[in-house]
Amino acid sequence: MTKGRLTRAAAIILTVAALFLLASCGFSYEKSKLKKYVKLAREDYYGVSVSIPAAKEVTEADIDLEIDTFRLELRTLVSEGELTTHAQWGDSANTYFMMTVEGEGGGFLPPSSYSNMTDTAPHGFILGGGILPKAFEDDMTDRAAIETNFVPLTAATETVAAGDVIYLDLSYRYTDGEDVVEGTTAGARIDLSANAVAAAAFAGLHPGDEFDFGLSTGDPLTFDWDGDGATETLAAAGIVKTVSRGEVLARVETVVEADFYDTLLAGKRVTLLYAIQTVDVYSVPEITEELLNENVPEFTYEEGTDLNTEFRDYVRQLLTNEARREWHATIEQELWNRFDSLDCIKKYPGDAIRDELREQEKQLERLYEHYGAALEEEYGVNPFSTVEEFGAAYYELDKTNYSDVHEYLKKEVVPHTVKQKLIIYYIAGQEGWKCTEEEYEAELPQQLTYYAQSEGVTTAEVLAKYGESFFRQAIQYNKVLTHLVDVTLIIE
């Protein structure tokens, strides 16, 4: 919760609207007789029932996490003197690791993208940063780097021995005489000290050597692979990526909390094998007046009051507002799903489509310039050489289907955007939900602040870049959506 995150929570009023309202088009939605374009009865949008969960209640644990994260983001590396070898809250534990997820039928799936055991450098986890499930972070806390060990063999003269642990990229076919399982995996780990058949098969290979055991040529490996007393057959081909000798790994298993941010892990039973190579020790700051003045200038409190209590109240309000906005966004999505299910657009005004296409293309150019500059600043190079190349990545297009980004804008984005504007302005006219000058003046500063911080420029530059009509449209759009949410009937 740095300055940017706190301000974001206070300033993002129109995130959804901003995706649709890019700039002023020549077509006037307010002045046109939209009944010729839109066919909506009042019951199609007023008092609609939707079934969604209630807005999230902010707990003391949420506030603690937000404040702790804020402190973590402001931590400072302690580089003077010798570093302690034990990991503490706020430190980085630089690890090799392998994470496996239990499959639906029991048994653990290959590590796939969760493994970096074959990488050349350890991966850093901030303990307390919420990147790992809490059980894993707790297990690493107070553990010293020397308690675990991962020693890859890299010399060309080194060969695989019976007591080694090997990491493989491979294709495989596994059978127990009844079922056959085939697939590929990266970073598969085999402990040769626990498997004599595999130890004999891989003995003498070097890191980087290819192998083929019965998948295309040679003999498959026959062994009681799953320990059930019966013999199974494994045919495999691939490459020996890394070999570790004398490896000692820490092991922890847990059922990941259901609300974990990574949905691929949330609610799953997960095993983590890891080796801490080094620990970076950090100093995590206390909440002080100086710290808040520098990083959260919008926070104010009365002299003589308790700073921490005031700041907790401030954070509670921010989180409550954010939860409310997320709840509103869910309702809005349900409303748009309803509109999409209705055949409520008679036709699209041609001049609105043409104007919107021009503005969408201009906006794509703005995004290309903005992201390109940010990427060059951070990495020294902009990976996108053209607006079209950037657009394909930005819109996550399959280039075999949408090699022409402009065609995608024309066929997919523009009609959707125009449809939403037609409906919003139609409802505004029907209900008299028009943005007043007072409302516009009250909302404009927040809009300007959000865009200015997003693009790293001043509010004056934002206003000059987008124009006043852009923000009038956005604020009008938001007003109608707010009213629609207010009159929507919620069924939990």
Sequence and secondary structure as in RCSB ss.txt:
>XXXX:A:sequence
MTKGRLTRAAAIILTVAALFLLASCGFSYEKSKLKKYVKLAREDYYGVSVSIPAAKEVTEADIDLEIDTFRLELR
TLVSEGELTTHAQWGDSANTYFMMTVEGEGGGFLPPSSYSNMTDTAPHGFILGGGILPKAFEDDMTDRAAIETNF
VPLTAATETVAAGDVIYLDLSYRYTDGEDVVEGTTAGARIDLSANAVAAAAFAGLHPGDEFDFGLSTGDPLTFDW
DGDGATETLAAAGIVKTVSRGEVLARVETVVEADFYDTLLAGKRVTLLYAIQTVDVYSVPEITEELLNENVPEFT
YEEGTDLNTEFRDYVRQLLTNEARREWHATIEQELWNRFDSLDCIKKYPGDAIRDELREQEKQLERLYEHYGAAL
EEEYGVNPFSTVEEFGAAYYELDKTNYSDVHEYLKKEVVPHTVKQKLIIYYIAGQEGWKCTEEEYEAELPQQLTY
YAQSEGVTTAEVLAKYGESFFRQAIQYNKVLTHLVDVTLIIE
>XXXX:A:secstr
  HHHHHHHHH S HHHHHH  S  SS TTTS GGGTB   GGGTSS EEE        HHHHHHHHHHHHHHT 
EE  SS   SB  TT EEEEEEEEEEB TTSSB   GGG  TTSSS EEEETTSSSS HHHHHHHTT BGGGSB 
 EE  TT    TT EEEEEEEEEEESSS EEEEEEEEEEEEGGG HHHHHHHTT  TT EEEESSSSS  EEE T
TSSSS EEEEEEEEEEEEESS B EEEEEE  TT S TTTTT EEEEEEEEEEEE EE     HHHHHHH TT  
  TTS HHHHHHHHHHHHHHHHHHHHHHHHHHHHHHHHHHHS  B    HHHHHHHHHHHHHHHHHHHHHHHHHH
HHHHSS S  SHHHHHHHHTT  TTT S HHHHIIIIIHHHHHHHHHHHHHHHHHHT    HHHHHHHHHHHHHH
HHHHHTS HHHHHHHH HHHHHHHHHHHHHHHHHHHH EEE 
